[in-house]
Amino acid sequence: MNYVPTFRKAFKIDQKADLANVAIAVNSIYTAEQIASSYLGNIDPSDNGTGFRIHVLINLIGRVCEHAKAMLVALSTGSPASAEALARIVVEGSVNVMYLATLGDSGTLNYFFRSWLDEHDRKLMEWNQMAQDDGAVEVLTMIKERRQLVQQLQNFVSQNEIHCEIDKSKSAEWPKSLFKRFEALNRKTDYYTSYHRLSGASHLTGEDTLTWLMSTGMPDGMRHKLGKEAWSYSIMMTRISSTFFVDAVAACVISHGRAKNDDLRDCKAALAKAAHEIAGEAGVPGK
């Protein structure tokens, strides 16, 4: 199905805008999103723990999908650097979902939630000490209110653990290191070739500025070539990032019994083919 008109209308993209460079990614992301929502949403959970897990995975898939669509909007409207920054979020979010769906269970989800809650409370305590040292009364009040919210969320997680009869002793823990999650999924190479590769835009590293400085003394034709290569690179990386989202959806539905997934395999194959086809223009050696 062609979802490009739906995408164009949803994000109010001008009818004159050429969306050929994002069409394959748009169709793959919308197709995968539809598969996830229709399949997971129609499962009748056997117990509270399963229902909890399904609801969380649906929510997480939706959040990653939102970033994936925003990534393609950025590329479609002339912001390739922003598209790369969002692509990095899509890769990380997809890997998180893959880990939770493939290696985790309801107990792992509780580890996932508590990891954030514990770290956030620790940061609030650090901030609280700084505010006390500075005598910032108004800030201390805000920190107190925020910690009260965190406590409410911690209580919710504890109550849900009881409600769902979760025994975390049998569950895989939540690795604090993203690299460890890639590693656990046997995707260490992807960490370097996809996730780390996208760090330039999100961290505003020196690479692009150095390239620009070097190009200032080059002939116009060479600078045009470098600019075209940079655009192609952004297109390629958004396609690669979209495959991660498709993989995340596949992990969720397969872990809940979906046996026939040719539609998702077709999405991934189309994205891989499209990424390969533009690799040479993107400056990939040997392509």
C-alpha positions as CSV (number, residue, x, y, z in Angstrom):
1,M,0.0,0.0,0.0
2,N,1.2,3.5,-0.8
3,Y,1.2,5.6,2.4
4,V,2.9,8.6,0.9
5,P,-0.3,10.6,0.4
6,T,-1.3,9.8,4.0
7,F,2.2,10.9,5.2
8,R,2.0,14.1,3.1
9,K,-1.4,15.1,4.4
10,A,-0.6,14.2,8.1
11,F,2.4,16.5,8.2
12,K,1.0,19.2,5.8
13,I,3.9,18.8,3.3
14,D,3.4,20.8,0.1
15,Q,2.0,18.9,-2.8
16,K,4.9,20.1,-5.0
17,A,7.5,18.6,-2.7
18,D,9.2,15.5,-4.2
19,L,8.9,12.7,-1.7
20,A,10.6,10.0,-3.8
21,N,13.6,9.8,-1.5
22,V,11.4,8.9,1.5
23,A,8.7,6.9,-0.2
24,I,10.2,3.4,0.6
25,A,10.9,4.3,4.3
26,V,7.4,5.9,4.6
27,N,5.6,2.8,3.3
28,S,7.7,0.5,5.4
29,I,7.2,2.4,8.6
30,Y,3.5,2.8,8.1
31,T,3.1,-0.8,7.2
32,A,5.1,-2.0,10.2
33,E,3.1,0.3,12.5
34,Q,-0.2,-1.0,11.2
35,I,1.0,-4.6,11.7
36,A,2.1,-3.9,15.3
37,S,-1.1,-2.1,16.3
38,S,-3.5,-4.6,14.7
39,Y,-1.8,-7.7,15.8
40,L,-0.8,-6.8,19.4
41,G,-4.0,-4.9,19.9
42,N,-6.1,-7.9,19.1
43,I,-4.4,-10.3,21.5
44,D,-6.5,-11.5,24.5
45,P,-3.8,-11.7,27.2
46,S,-3.7,-14.9,29.3
47,D,-2.8,-13.1,32.5
48,N,-2.1,-9.6,33.9
49,G,1.6,-9.9,33.3
50,T,1.1,-10.6,29.6
51,G,-1.4,-7.8,29.3
52,F,1.0,-5.4,31.0
53,R,3.8,-6.4,28.6
54,I,1.7,-6.0,25.5
55,H,0.5,-2.5,26.5
56,V,4.0,-1.4,27.2
57,L,5.3,-2.7,23.9
58,I,2.5,-1.0,22.0
59,N,3.3,2.3,23.7
60,L,7.0,2.0,23.0
61,I,6.5,1.1,19.4
62,G,4.3,4.1,19.0
63,R,6.9,6.4,20.5
64,V,9.6,5.1,18.2
65,C,7.3,5.4,15.3
66,E,6.6,9.0,16.1
67,H,10.4,9.8,15.9
68,A,10.7,7.7,12.7
69,K,8.0,9.8,11.0
70,A,9.6,13.0,12.2
71,M,12.9,11.8,10.8
72,L,11.3,11.5,7.4
73,V,9.5,14.9,7.7
74,A,12.9,16.5,8.4
75,L,14.4,14.9,5.4
76,S,11.4,15.8,3.2
77,T,11.5,19.5,4.2
78,G,15.2,20.1,3.8
79,S,16.7,19.3,7.2
80,P,19.0,16.3,6.6
81,A,21.1,17.0,9.7
82,S,18.0,16.9,11.9
83,A,16.9,13.7,10.1
84,E,20.2,12.1,11.1
85,A,19.8,13.2,14.8
86,L,16.3,11.7,14.8
87,A,17.5,8.6,13.0
88,R,19.9,7.9,16.0
89,I,16.9,8.1,18.3
90,V,15.0,5.6,16.1
91,V,18.0,3.2,16.2
92,E,18.3,3.4,20.0
93,G,14.6,3.2,20.7
94,S,14.2,0.2,18.3
95,V,17.1,-1.6,20.0
96,N,15.5,-1.0,23.4
97,V,12.2,-2.5,22.1
98,M,14.0,-5.4,20.5
99,Y,15.8,-6.2,23.8
100,L,12.6,-6.0,25.8
101,A,10.6,-8.1,23.3
102,T,13.2,-10.7,22.5
103,L,15.1,-11.2,25.7
104,G,12.8,-9.7,28.3
105,D,9.6,-10.4,30.0
106,S,7.3,-8.5,32.4
107,G,10.0,-8.5,35.1
108,T,12.5,-7.0,32.7
109,L,10.0,-4.2,32.0
110,N,10.0,-3.5,35.7
111,Y,13.8,-3.4,35.7
112,F,13.6,-1.0,32.7
113,F,11.2,1.3,34.6
114,R,13.2,1.2,37.9
115,S,16.4,1.9,36.1
116,W,15.1,5.3,34.9
117,L,13.3,6.0,38.2
118,D,16.4,5.3,40.3
119,E,18.7,7.3,38.1
120,H,16.3,10.2,37.9
121,D,15.9,10.3,41.7
122,R,19.7,10.2,42.0
123,K,20.0,13.3,39.8
124,L,17.3,15.1,41.7
125,M,19.2,14.4,44.9
126,E,22.4,15.8,43.4
127,W,20.5,18.9,42.2
128,N,18.8,19.2,45.6
129,Q,22.3,19.4,47.3
130,M,23.4,22.0,44.9
131,A,20.3,24.1,45.5
132,Q,20.8,23.8,49.3
133,D,24.3,25.0,48.9
134,D,23.2,28.0,46.9
135,G,20.2,28.7,49.1
136,A,17.8,28.5,46.2
137,V,14.5,28.1,48.0
138,E,12.3,28.2,44.9
139,V,14.3,25.6,43.2
140,L,14.2,23.3,46.3
141,T,10.4,23.5,46.1
142,M,10.4,22.4,42.5
143,I,12.8,19.6,43.2
144,K,10.6,18.4,46.1
145,E,7.5,18.3,43.8
146,R,9.4,16.5,41.2
147,R,10.6,13.9,43.7
148,Q,7.0,13.4,44.9
149,L,6.0,12.5,41.3
150,V,8.9,10.1,41.0
151,Q,7.8,8.5,44.3
152,Q,4.3,8.1,42.9
153,L,5.7,6.4,39.8
154,Q,7.8,4.1,42.0
155,N,4.7,3.2,44.0
156,F,2.8,2.5,40.7
157,V,5.6,0.1,39.5
158,S,5.6,-1.7,42.9
159,Q,1.8,-2.1,42.9
160,N,1.9,-3.3,39.3
161,E,4.5,-5.8,40.2
162,I,2.1,-7.3,42.8
163,H,-1.0,-7.0,40.5
164,C,0.8,-8.8,37.7
165,E,2.5,-11.4,40.0
166,I,5.9,-10.5,38.6
167,D,8.9,-12.6,39.8
168,K,11.9,-10.6,38.8
169,S,14.3,-13.2,40.0
170,K,13.6,-15.2,36.8
171,S,13.8,-12.2,34.5
172,A,16.7,-10.7,32.4
173,E,17.9,-7.5,33.9
174,W,18.0,-4.2,32.0
175,P,21.6,-3.4,30.9
176,K,22.4,0.2,31.7
177,S,24.8,0.4,28.7
178,L,23.2,0.6,25.3
179,F,26.2,-1.2,23.8
180,K,25.4,-4.1,26.1
181,R,21.9,-4.2,24.7
182,F,23.3,-4.3,21.1
183,E,25.7,-7.0,22.3
184,A,23.0,-9.1,23.9
185,L,21.1,-9.0,20.5
186,N,24.2,-10.1,18.6
187,R,24.3,-6.7,16.9
188,K,27.6,-5.3,18.1
189,T,28.6,-4.3,14.5
190,D,25.4,-2.3,14.1
191,Y,26.3,-0.2,17.1
192,Y,29.3,1.1,15.2
193,T,28.0,1.1,11.7
194,S,24.6,2.6,12.5
195,Y,24.2,4.1,15.9
196,H,27.7,5.5,16.4
197,R,27.8,6.6,12.8
198,L,24.9,8.9,13.5
199,S,26.6,10.7,16.4
200,G,27.8,13.7,14.3
201,A,24.5,15.5,14.0
202,S,23.1,14.7,17.5
203,H,26.3,15.6,19.3
204,L,27.4,18.4,16.9
205,T,30.8,16.9,16.6
206,G,33.6,18.6,14.6
207,E,33.4,16.3,11.5
208,D,30.9,18.4,9.5
209,T,32.5,21.7,10.4
210,L,36.0,20.4,9.5
211,T,34.6,19.1,6.1
212,W,33.0,22.5,5.5
213,L,36.3,24.3,6.4
214,M,38.2,22.1,4.0
215,S,35.7,22.7,1.2
216,T,35.8,26.5,1.3
217,G,38.9,26.5,-0.9
218,M,37.6,24.0,-3.3
219,P,36.1,24.6,-6.8
220,D,32.3,25.0,-7.0
221,G,32.0,21.7,-8.7
222,M,33.7,19.8,-5.9
223,R,31.7,21.6,-3.2
224,H,28.5,20.7,-5.1
225,K,29.6,17.0,-5.2
226,L,30.3,17.0,-1.5
227,G,26.9,18.5,-0.7
228,K,25.2,15.9,-2.9
229,E,27.1,13.2,-1.2
230,A,26.0,14.5,2.3
231,W,22.4,14.5,1.2
232,S,22.7,10.9,-0.1
233,Y,24.3,9.9,3.1
234,S,21.4,11.3,5.1
235,I,18.9,9.5,2.9
236,M,20.8,6.2,3.2
237,M,21.0,6.5,7.0
238,T,17.2,7.2,7.3
239,R,16.6,4.0,5.3
240,I,18.9,2.0,7.5
241,S,17.3,3.4,10.7
242,S,13.9,2.5,9.3
243,T,15.0,-1.2,9.1
244,F,15.6,-1.0,12.9
245,F,12.0,0.0,13.4
246,V,10.8,-2.8,11.3
247,D,13.0,-5.2,13.3
248,A,11.5,-3.8,16.5
249,V,8.0,-4.5,15.3
250,A,9.0,-8.0,14.2
251,A,10.5,-8.7,17.6
252,C,7.2,-7.6,19.3
253,V,4.8,-9.6,17.1
254,I,7.0,-12.7,16.9
255,S,7.5,-12.8,20.7
256,H,3.7,-13.0,20.9
257,G,3.2,-15.8,18.4
258,R,2.9,-14.2,14.9
259,A,4.2,-16.9,12.7
260,K,3.9,-15.5,9.2
261,N,5.9,-12.3,8.8
262,D,6.7,-12.1,5.1
263,D,5.2,-8.6,5.0
264,L,7.8,-7.4,7.5
265,R,10.5,-9.2,5.7
266,D,9.4,-7.5,2.4
267,C,9.6,-4.1,4.2
268,K,13.1,-4.8,5.4
269,A,14.3,-6.2,2.1
270,A,13.0,-3.1,0.3
271,L,14.7,-0.8,2.7
272,A,18.0,-2.7,2.5
273,K,17.9,-2.6,-1.3
274,A,17.1,1.1,-1.3
275,A,20.0,1.8,1.1
276,H,22.4,-0.3,-1.0
277,E,21.4,1.5,-4.2
278,I,22.3,4.9,-2.9
279,A,25.4,3.8,-1.0
280,G,27.7,4.8,-3.8
281,E,26.3,8.3,-4.0
282,A,26.6,8.5,-0.2
283,G,30.3,8.0,-0.3
284,V,30.4,4.4,0.9
285,P,33.7,2.9,-0.2
286,G,33.5,0.2,-2.8
287,K,29.9,1.0,-3.7
